[in-house]
């Protein structure tokens, strides 16, 4: 009887913990990147290969604000915000918008790019190495960089057009 109770306890902890972990992987929160000091925090290193096979380095966008959106085709919240991000990018040709396909296959990432009409460059991050550097709680995550490529703001979770606009204002 004692063994049965301990096994049951383990299962109950797992049953409660699993939904919490799943929600954290695609959660919604909004965090500022300016921290307690009030200044922008250091930028992120973003270099790699786009899903089109082109070499990519965010350093080539220095001199203008940059919006980096981390997404995955399997993330419902990522799909939810993508239409607003595509519209935001079209409305701001002076801003570099970059996507990062995280923990996704090339085929699934390419399908999402086609499905949503994504025209901005999308870096492929198949093992989540680039994403791990932004210290985020889940997908989607959008990072707003100043013209000198420092983090000005970060949104963890799905954003809408107004959220993207507010983040851009903080980066300008």
C-alpha positions as CSV (number, residue, x, y, z in Angstrom):
1,X,0.0,0.0,0.0
2,X,2.9,2.4,0.8
3,X,4.5,1.9,-2.6
4,X,1.1,2.5,-4.3
5,X,0.7,5.9,-2.6
6,X,4.2,7.0,-3.6
7,X,3.7,6.1,-7.2
8,X,0.3,7.8,-7.1
9,X,2.0,10.9,-5.7
10,X,4.6,11.0,-8.5
11,X,1.8,10.7,-11.1
12,X,-0.2,13.5,-9.4
13,X,2.9,15.8,-9.4
14,X,3.5,15.0,-13.1
15,X,-0.1,15.6,-14.0
16,X,0.0,19.1,-12.4
17,X,3.5,20.0,-13.6
18,X,3.1,19.0,-17.3
19,X,0.4,21.6,-18.2
20,X,2.4,24.3,-16.4
21,X,5.5,23.4,-18.4
22,X,3.6,23.3,-21.7
23,X,2.0,26.7,-21.1
24,X,5.4,28.2,-20.3
25,X,6.8,27.1,-23.6
26,X,4.2,29.2,-25.5
27,X,3.3,31.7,-22.8
28,X,2.4,35.4,-22.8
29,X,4.2,38.1,-20.9
30,X,5.9,41.4,-21.7
31,X,9.3,42.4,-20.4
32,X,11.3,45.5,-21.0
33,X,14.9,45.1,-22.1
34,X,16.1,48.2,-20.3
35,X,16.4,46.7,-16.9
36,X,16.9,48.6,-13.6
37,X,19.6,50.9,-15.0
38,X,17.3,52.5,-17.5
39,X,19.8,52.0,-20.4
40,X,19.6,49.5,-23.2
41,X,21.1,46.1,-22.6
42,X,23.8,44.5,-24.8
43,X,22.7,43.1,-28.2
44,X,22.3,39.6,-29.3
45,X,24.6,37.7,-31.6
46,X,22.5,36.7,-34.5
47,X,24.4,35.1,-37.4
48,X,23.7,31.9,-39.3
49,X,22.0,30.8,-42.4
50,X,18.5,31.7,-43.7
51,X,16.0,29.1,-44.6
52,X,16.9,30.1,-48.2
53,X,20.5,29.0,-47.6
54,X,21.9,32.6,-47.5
55,X,24.5,33.7,-45.0
56,X,23.1,36.1,-42.4
57,X,24.5,38.4,-39.8
58,X,22.4,41.0,-37.9
59,X,25.5,43.3,-37.8
60,X,24.8,44.2,-41.4
61,X,21.6,46.1,-40.2
62,X,23.4,48.4,-37.8
63,X,22.2,52.0,-38.2
64,X,18.5,51.3,-38.1
65,X,16.1,49.6,-35.6
66,X,15.9,45.8,-35.8
67,X,12.9,43.6,-34.8
68,X,13.8,40.0,-34.3
69,X,10.9,37.5,-34.0
70,X,11.6,34.0,-32.7
71,X,8.9,31.6,-33.9
72,X,8.1,27.9,-34.8
73,X,5.6,26.5,-37.1
74,X,4.3,24.1,-34.4
75,X,3.6,27.1,-32.0
76,X,0.0,28.2,-32.1
77,X,0.8,31.6,-30.6
78,X,3.5,32.1,-33.2
79,X,0.9,31.5,-35.9
80,X,-1.6,33.8,-34.2
81,X,0.7,36.8,-34.2
82,X,2.4,36.2,-37.6
83,X,-0.2,38.1,-39.7
84,X,0.3,41.2,-37.5
85,X,4.0,40.9,-37.8
86,X,3.9,40.6,-41.6
87,X,1.7,43.7,-41.7
88,X,4.0,45.6,-39.3
89,X,7.0,44.7,-41.5
90,X,5.2,46.0,-44.6
91,X,4.3,49.2,-42.9
92,X,7.9,49.9,-41.7
93,X,10.3,49.4,-44.7
94,X,12.9,51.5,-42.7
95,X,13.0,48.9,-40.0
96,X,14.8,45.5,-40.3
97,X,12.4,42.7,-39.4
98,X,14.0,39.3,-39.0
99,X,12.5,36.0,-38.2
100,X,14.2,33.1,-36.5
101,X,12.6,29.6,-37.0
102,X,13.4,27.8,-33.8
103,X,13.5,24.0,-33.4
104,X,11.7,23.6,-36.7
105,X,12.4,21.5,-39.8
106,X,13.3,23.4,-42.9
107,X,10.2,22.0,-44.6
108,X,7.8,23.2,-41.9
109,X,9.5,26.6,-41.6
110,X,9.4,27.0,-45.4
111,X,5.7,26.1,-45.4
112,X,4.9,28.7,-42.7
113,X,6.8,31.3,-44.7
114,X,4.7,30.6,-47.7
115,X,1.4,30.3,-45.8
116,X,1.8,33.7,-44.2
117,X,3.6,35.6,-47.0
118,X,6.7,36.3,-44.9
119,X,9.0,38.4,-47.0
120,X,11.6,39.4,-44.4
121,X,14.7,37.2,-43.9
122,X,14.2,34.2,-41.7
123,X,17.2,32.5,-40.0
124,X,17.0,28.8,-39.4
125,X,17.8,27.8,-35.8
126,X,17.1,24.0,-35.9
127,X,18.5,23.2,-32.4
128,X,17.5,26.4,-30.6
129,X,21.1,27.6,-30.2
130,X,20.4,31.2,-31.2
131,X,17.2,31.3,-29.3
132,X,18.9,30.2,-26.1
133,X,21.0,33.4,-26.1
134,X,17.9,35.7,-25.7
135,X,17.1,34.2,-22.3
136,X,13.4,33.8,-23.0
137,X,10.7,31.8,-21.4
138,X,9.0,30.6,-24.6
139,X,7.9,31.2,-28.1
140,X,7.1,33.5,-29.7
141,X,9.6,36.0,-28.5
142,X,10.2,39.4,-30.1
143,X,13.3,41.4,-29.4
144,X,13.6,45.1,-30.4
145,X,17.1,46.4,-31.1
146,X,18.2,50.0,-31.3
147,X,20.2,51.3,-34.3
148,X,23.4,50.3,-32.5
149,X,22.0,46.7,-32.1
150,X,21.4,46.9,-28.3
151,X,18.3,45.3,-26.8
152,X,15.7,48.0,-26.0
153,X,12.7,45.8,-25.4
154,X,11.5,42.2,-25.4
155,X,8.0,40.7,-25.7
156,X,7.6,37.1,-24.6
157,X,4.4,35.6,-26.0
158,X,2.1,36.5,-28.7
159,X,2.0,40.2,-29.7
160,X,-0.4,42.2,-31.9
161,X,0.3,45.1,-34.2
162,X,0.0,47.6,-31.3
163,X,2.6,45.6,-29.3
164,X,5.0,45.6,-32.2
165,X,4.5,49.4,-32.6
166,X,5.1,50.0,-28.9
167,X,8.3,47.9,-29.0
168,X,9.6,49.8,-32.0
169,X,9.0,53.2,-30.2
170,X,11.2,51.9,-27.4
171,X,13.9,51.0,-29.9
172,X,13.9,54.3,-31.7
